[in-house]
Amino acid sequence: MAFVPAPGVVECVVSGTYFGQPWVNVFHIDKGSGAGEPTVADVTQRALDAHFDNLRDVASTAVNWVQASGRDLSTQFGQVAIVGAPAGSAGGQVGQGMPANVALLAQKLTGFAGKGSRGRMYLVGVPESAVDEGTGLLVAGFQALFQTSLNGFLADTSGTIDLQPIELAVVSTVLGGADRVTAQVRPVTSLVASPFVATMRERLKRGA
């Protein structure tokens, strides 16, 4: 697949381990381009901080954060930054965690229709106590906590860095089966906590 530029966008990859196995979360932050724009390193640090500070509340203590990397998508060989997580950066949910092929599901909405204008995030480390054994759905209190965590994550990735605005974004590089010349970038307006947990089989069906 050919590289499709997304000017001003940083691809953020937050990574860690769960029961010793690696996990990654990939999302995009639009930092803008021009005078005064935040550095890739600053955006990468914000991505890691926002992810850990907010999403640790819904993750098993077996989930550990290791690092985040950021890559400027303005050009094919854009600037890269890597920042490490502090030692002991672990989830806050005490109790047994579900297998790694089970994940929390968050939907990214932009206010625009079409597959290229929405996205998903999957988060490993679902506590067994968070899921109703009878229905397979998140218990109401945990879903509310998950939504609060997502709201905080969106606020932290769509605020400012040194007074310069940043936005969590959905990036689409394909239109009608062909590569775009320049990526479509839509700011995320809301993150929605799904009441369902996503299994690996369901994720493969969705193409995620």
C-alpha positions in Angstrom: 0.0 0.0 0.0 1.4 3.4 -1.0 2.0 6.0 1.7 -0.7 8.6 1.9 0.3 11.8 3.7 -1.8 13.3 6.5 -0.4 16.7 7.1 -0.1 17.7 10.7 -1.2 14.3 12.0 0.8 12.2 14.5 0.2 8.4 14.5 0.4 7.4 18.2 1.2 3.8 19.2 0.8 3.1 22.9 2.1 -0.3 23.9 2.4 -2.5 26.9 2.0 -6.0 28.2 -0.9 -8.1 29.6 -0.1 -11.3 31.4 3.3 -10.9 29.8 2.0 -10.7 26.2 2.3 -7.5 24.2 -0.6 -5.2 23.3 -0.8 -2.0 21.3 -3.3 0.8 20.8 -3.0 3.0 17.7 -4.7 6.3 17.3 -4.1 9.7 15.6 -3.8 13.2 16.9 -4.0 16.2 14.6 -1.4 18.8 15.9 -1.8 21.1 12.9 1.0 22.4 10.8 2.7 25.8 10.8 4.3 28.2 13.2 4.0 27.2 16.9 2.7 23.7 16.3 3.5 21.2 19.1 6.5 18.9 18.6 6.0 15.2 17.8 7.7 14.4 21.1 5.2 16.6 23.0 2.2 15.0 21.2 3.6 11.5 21.9 4.0 12.3 25.6 0.4 13.7 25.8 -0.9 10.5 24.1 0.8 8.3 26.6 -0.3 10.4 29.6 -3.9 10.6 28.4 -4.1 6.9 27.7 -2.7 5.8 31.1 -4.2 8.5 33.3 -7.8 7.8 32.0 -7.9 4.2 30.8 -6.0 2.6 33.7 -9.2 2.9 35.7 -10.9 0.2 33.6 -8.0 -2.1 33.1 -6.9 -5.1 35.2 -3.8 -4.7 37.3 -2.2 -7.2 35.0 -2.1 -4.5 32.3 1.1 -2.6 32.1 2.0 0.4 30.0 5.6 0.4 28.6 5.9 3.2 26.1 4.4 5.3 23.3 5.8 6.1 19.9 4.7 8.9 17.6 5.3 9.4 13.9 4.5 12.6 11.9 2.5 11.5 8.9 3.1 14.7 7.0 5.7 12.9 4.9 6.6 9.3 4.4 9.7 9.6 6.6 8.3 12.0 9.1 9.8 12.7 12.5 9.5 10.0 15.1 9.5 10.2 18.9 9.5 7.5 21.6 8.7 8.1 25.3 8.7 5.6 28.1 6.1 5.0 30.8 7.1 5.4 34.4 7.9 2.1 36.2 4.8 0.6 37.8 2.4 2.0 35.2 -0.4 -0.6 35.7 -4.1 -0.9 35.5 -6.3 -0.1 38.6 -8.9 -2.9 38.5 -8.1 -5.5 41.2 -9.3 -9.0 40.5 -9.0 -11.6 37.8 -8.7 -10.3 34.2 -10.4 -11.9 31.2 -8.3 -13.5 28.4 -6.4 -11.2 26.1 -8.7 -12.1 23.2 -11.5 -10.2 25.0 -11.5 -6.4 24.9 -13.5 -3.4 25.8 -14.8 -1.6 22.7 -15.0 2.2 22.2 -16.5 3.8 19.1 -15.0 6.9 17.6 -17.6 9.3 16.2 -16.9 12.4 14.1 -20.4 13.7 13.2 -19.9 12.6 9.6 -21.4 9.5 8.0 -19.4 6.8 6.3 -16.9 4.1 7.3 -14.0 6.5 6.7 -15.4 8.9 9.3 -15.6 6.6 12.3 -13.3 4.3 14.1 -12.9 1.9 17.0 -10.6 1.4 20.0 -10.1 -2.0 21.6 -8.7 -2.2 25.2 -7.4 -5.4 26.7 -7.5 -6.2 30.4 -11.3 -6.5 31.0 -11.9 -7.5 34.6 -14.2 -10.5 35.0 -16.3 -8.6 37.5 -17.1 -6.0 34.8 -19.2 -8.5 32.7 -22.6 -9.9 33.6 -22.3 -13.7 33.3 -26.0 -14.0 32.2 -26.1 -11.4 29.4 -22.4 -11.1 28.5 -22.8 -7.3 28.7 -20.9 -4.8 30.8 -22.5 -4.2 34.2 -24.1 -0.8 34.3 -21.6 0.7 36.9 -18.6 -0.4 34.9 -20.0 0.8 31.6 -20.5 4.2 33.2 -16.9 4.2 34.5 -15.7 3.2 31.0 -17.6 6.1 29.5 -16.1 8.5 32.1 -12.7 7.2 31.2 -13.2 7.7 27.5 -14.5 11.3 28.1 -11.3 12.1 30.0 -9.2 10.5 27.3 -10.9 12.6 24.6 -10.6 15.8 26.6 -6.9 15.2 27.1 -6.2 14.4 23.4 -8.4 17.2 22.1 -7.1 20.1 24.2 -4.0 22.2 23.9 -0.3 21.8 24.2 1.5 25.1 25.0 -1.7 26.9 24.0 -1.7 25.2 20.6 -4.8 23.1 19.8 -4.7 19.4 19.2 -7.5 17.0 18.2 -8.0 13.3 18.4 -8.8 12.3 14.8 -10.1 9.6 12.5 -7.8 9.3 9.4 -9.0 7.7 6.2 -6.5 6.9 3.4 -8.8 5.1 1.0 -11.8 6.2 -1.0 -13.7 3.8 -3.3 -11.0 1.2 -3.0 -8.2 3.5 -4.2 -5.6 5.4 -2.2 -6.4 9.1 -1.6 -3.9 11.7 -2.6 -4.0 13.2 0.8 -5.7 11.5 3.8 -9.1 12.6 5.1 -8.8 13.8 8.7 -11.9 14.2 10.8 -11.8 15.3 14.4 -13.4 12.9 16.9 -16.4 14.6 18.6 -17.3 11.7 20.9 -16.1 8.3 22.2 -18.9 5.9 23.0 -18.4 3.0 25.4 -20.0 -0.1 23.9 -22.0 -2.3 26.4 -20.5 -5.4 24.5 -17.1 -6.9 25.0 -15.4 -7.7 21.7 -13.8 -11.1 21.1 -11.0 -11.7 18.6 -13.5 -13.5 16.3 -15.9 -10.5 16.3 -13.0 -8.1 15.7 -11.8 -10.1 12.7 -15.4 -10.1 11.3 -15.4 -6.3 11.6 -12.0 -6.1 9.9 -10.4 -4.5 12.9 
